[in-house]
């Protein structure tokens, strides 16, 4: 395996790990909009 391919593989692993760490630590705010749905009586079990 050549030096260039080793560097590219190492770079890809570092980018993937960095992206994974970013997604895991990202504090995504919860949605604040209220959702209301009307369910017809025919869909409810009796």
N, C-alpha and C positions, 0 to 999 in steps of 0.2 A: 504494500500500500504506500503510495507516494506521500510526500510531505504535504502537498496541496490538498489532497483528499482528507488527510487527517485533520488539517486545520478547518476545512469546511464542515466536517462531521462535528468537531468540537464546537464550532460556532453555532451550528444548528441546535445542538444540545443546550448550549447556554441560552439561546434565544427562547427555546421551548420552556426551559426551567424558569426563565425570567417572566414569560407570559403566564405560566401557571401560578407563580408566586403573586403576580399582580392581580389575577382574577380571584385568588383565594383571599387576599387581604383587602380587596376593593369593597368599600362600604356603600352598597347600592341602597338608595333611599326607597322605602316601600311606597307603593302607589297610594295617593290620598283621595282619589276620586271614588265616590260611592257608586256602586252598580246595583241596579234593581232590575230583576227579571220577573215577568209574570208567567206562572206555570199554570196551564189549564187543569181543571179538576180531573179530566180524563186521564192524565198522566200519573196521578197519585194513586197508590194502592189503597184498597178499602179494607 
